[in-house]
Amino acid sequence: MSVTESVWWMVALIVLLSVVWIVFVSWKNGISPMPASKAVRLTVAGEVNRIPGYANILEAGSGWGTLGLEVIRRCPGKRLTGIENSSIPLWFSQLLTVLYNRSLRAEGGRSHAASKIHFIRGDMYKTSYRDADIVLCYLFPGAMGRLSDKLRQELPPGAAVISVCFALPDKQPVRILTCKDRLRTKVYVYAY
């Protein structure tokens, strides 16, 4: 077997193991990590920008990092911590942040995202939400139900929750937005 063939087999094995790992963690979580469409990302960023000034954002289940990175790109004065328990999407989101910062530096811009966005490994059900001004969620009904009590107990007065696709089961949203994407995705906005 040539070196080239060995490399291709190694790459194929890594890809296969990565897919198996994502499937296993998705089964354990009850959902797979889903990247948000551009229309959804823009809608969420617009809602985040309605909150004036500095804000500490927690993204519960940050997945591939596309939503959090878009929010930081479009929302000056905000800081985001993405919480993700699946290793491969977490590494991808961390890589995206590095690439984004490098592209800013290459264009002669300041790399502001490095200090304003962090993707960390964690359990969104064990994370404290006491210091969050905004919580972003792109989860599933079971997770929203499980997170609902924790948010009610821990979020400070004036905090907001912005949820893509799925509503909190026991709270009335202040706004429901319909994105201009193919699926007409709903974004629910809650005030605490």
C-alpha positions as CSV (number, residue, x, y, z in Angstrom):
1,M,0.0,0.0,0.0
2,S,1.4,3.4,-1.0
3,V,1.7,6.4,1.4
4,T,-1.1,8.2,-0.5
5,E,-3.4,5.2,-0.1
6,S,-2.5,5.0,3.6
7,V,-3.4,8.6,4.1
8,W,-6.7,8.2,2.3
9,W,-7.6,5.2,4.5
10,M,-6.6,7.2,7.6
11,V,-8.8,10.2,6.5
12,A,-11.7,7.8,5.8
13,L,-11.3,6.2,9.2
14,I,-11.2,9.6,11.0
15,V,-14.3,10.7,9.1
16,L,-16.2,7.5,9.9
17,L,-15.2,7.7,13.6
18,S,-16.3,11.3,13.7
19,V,-19.7,10.5,12.2
20,V,-20.2,7.6,14.6
21,W,-19.3,9.9,17.6
22,I,-21.7,12.6,16.4
23,V,-24.5,10.0,16.0
24,F,-23.8,8.7,19.5
25,V,-23.8,12.1,21.2
26,S,-26.9,13.1,19.2
27,W,-28.7,10.0,20.4
28,K,-27.6,10.7,24.0
29,N,-28.7,14.4,23.7
30,G,-32.0,13.6,21.9
31,I,-31.1,15.8,19.0
32,S,-28.2,16.4,16.6
33,P,-26.4,19.8,16.4
34,M,-28.0,21.9,13.6
35,P,-26.5,24.9,12.1
36,A,-28.9,27.9,11.9
37,S,-29.8,29.2,8.4
38,K,-28.6,32.7,7.5
39,A,-32.2,34.1,7.8
40,V,-32.4,32.7,11.3
41,R,-29.0,34.1,12.3
42,L,-29.9,37.5,11.0
43,T,-33.2,37.5,12.9
44,V,-31.6,36.5,16.1
45,A,-28.8,39.1,15.7
46,G,-31.5,41.7,15.1
47,E,-33.3,40.7,18.4
48,V,-30.0,40.8,20.3
49,N,-29.3,44.3,18.9
50,R,-32.7,45.5,20.3
51,I,-31.1,45.2,23.8
52,P,-28.9,48.3,24.1
53,G,-25.4,48.4,25.4
54,Y,-23.2,45.7,26.8
55,A,-24.8,42.2,27.3
56,N,-23.5,38.9,28.5
57,I,-25.0,36.2,26.2
58,L,-25.1,32.5,27.0
59,E,-25.9,30.1,24.1
60,A,-27.3,26.9,25.5
61,G,-26.2,24.1,23.1
62,S,-24.0,26.2,20.8
63,G,-23.5,23.3,18.3
64,W,-21.4,24.3,15.3
65,G,-21.0,27.9,16.5
66,T,-22.6,29.6,13.4
67,L,-25.3,31.4,15.4
68,G,-23.0,32.7,18.1
69,L,-20.4,33.9,15.7
70,E,-23.0,35.7,13.6
71,V,-24.4,37.4,16.7
72,I,-20.9,38.6,17.7
73,R,-20.2,39.8,14.2
74,R,-23.3,41.9,14.1
75,C,-23.8,43.0,17.7
76,P,-21.1,45.3,19.0
77,G,-20.8,45.5,22.8
78,K,-22.0,41.9,23.3
79,R,-20.0,39.0,24.7
80,L,-21.0,35.4,24.1
81,T,-20.2,32.1,25.8
82,G,-21.4,29.0,23.9
83,I,-22.0,25.9,25.9
84,E,-21.7,22.6,24.0
85,N,-21.3,19.0,25.2
86,S,-20.5,17.4,21.9
87,S,-16.8,17.5,21.1
88,I,-16.7,17.6,17.3
89,P,-19.2,20.5,16.9
90,L,-17.4,22.3,19.8
91,W,-14.0,21.9,18.1
92,F,-15.5,23.1,14.8
93,S,-17.0,26.2,16.5
94,Q,-13.6,26.9,18.2
95,L,-11.9,26.5,14.8
96,L,-14.4,28.9,13.1
97,T,-13.6,31.5,15.7
98,V,-9.9,31.2,15.1
99,L,-10.4,31.5,11.3
100,Y,-12.7,34.5,11.7
101,N,-10.1,36.3,13.8
102,R,-7.4,35.5,11.3
103,S,-9.6,36.9,8.4
104,L,-10.2,40.1,10.4
105,R,-6.4,40.5,11.0
106,A,-5.7,39.8,7.3
107,E,-8.1,42.5,6.3
108,G,-6.3,44.9,8.6
109,G,-9.2,44.9,11.1
110,R,-9.0,44.3,14.8
111,S,-9.7,40.8,16.0
112,H,-12.4,41.7,18.5
113,A,-14.1,38.4,18.4
114,A,-11.3,36.6,20.3
115,S,-12.2,38.3,23.5
116,K,-15.9,38.5,23.0
117,I,-16.8,34.9,22.0
118,H,-15.9,31.6,23.7
119,F,-17.1,28.2,23.0
120,I,-16.6,25.8,26.0
121,R,-17.5,22.2,26.8
122,G,-20.2,22.0,29.3
123,D,-23.7,20.8,30.3
124,M,-26.3,23.5,29.7
125,Y,-28.4,21.9,32.5
126,K,-25.6,22.4,35.0
127,T,-24.4,25.8,33.8
128,S,-25.4,28.9,35.9
129,Y,-27.5,31.5,34.1
130,R,-27.3,34.0,36.9
131,D,-25.0,36.4,35.0
132,A,-26.7,36.1,31.6
133,D,-28.4,39.1,30.1
134,I,-29.5,37.1,27.1
135,V,-29.8,33.3,26.6
136,L,-29.9,31.9,23.1
137,C,-31.4,28.5,22.4
138,Y,-31.8,26.3,19.3
139,L,-32.8,23.2,21.1
140,F,-35.9,20.8,21.0
141,P,-39.1,20.7,23.1
142,G,-37.7,18.3,25.7
143,A,-34.7,20.4,26.3
144,M,-36.8,23.6,26.4
145,G,-39.0,22.0,29.1
146,R,-36.0,20.9,31.1
147,L,-34.3,24.3,30.9
148,S,-37.5,26.3,31.7
149,D,-37.4,25.9,35.5
150,K,-33.7,26.6,35.6
151,L,-34.1,29.8,33.6
152,R,-37.0,30.9,35.8
153,Q,-35.0,30.4,39.0
154,E,-31.6,31.8,37.8
155,L,-32.1,34.5,35.2
156,P,-31.8,38.0,36.6
157,P,-34.7,40.5,36.2
158,G,-34.6,42.1,32.7
159,A,-32.9,39.1,31.1
160,A,-34.1,37.9,27.7
161,V,-34.4,34.4,26.2
162,I,-34.3,34.1,22.4
163,S,-35.3,30.6,21.2
164,V,-35.2,29.3,17.6
165,C,-38.0,26.9,16.6
166,F,-39.3,25.8,20.0
167,A,-41.1,27.8,22.6
168,L,-40.7,27.5,26.4
169,P,-43.6,25.4,27.6
170,D,-44.7,27.6,30.5
171,K,-44.0,31.2,29.5
172,Q,-45.7,33.6,27.1
173,P,-43.3,35.2,24.5
174,V,-43.3,38.9,24.2
175,R,-42.6,38.5,20.4
176,I,-42.8,35.7,17.9
177,L,-40.9,36.4,14.7
178,T,-41.1,34.5,11.5
179,C,-37.9,34.2,9.5
180,K,-37.7,34.7,5.8
181,D,-36.3,31.2,5.2
182,R,-37.7,28.2,3.4
183,L,-39.1,26.8,6.6
184,R,-40.6,30.0,7.9
185,T,-38.7,29.3,11.1
186,K,-40.2,30.9,14.3
187,V,-38.0,32.8,16.8
188,Y,-39.5,33.3,20.3
189,V,-38.5,36.2,22.5
190,Y,-39.1,36.1,26.2
191,A,-38.5,38.7,28.9
192,Y,-37.7,37.8,32.5
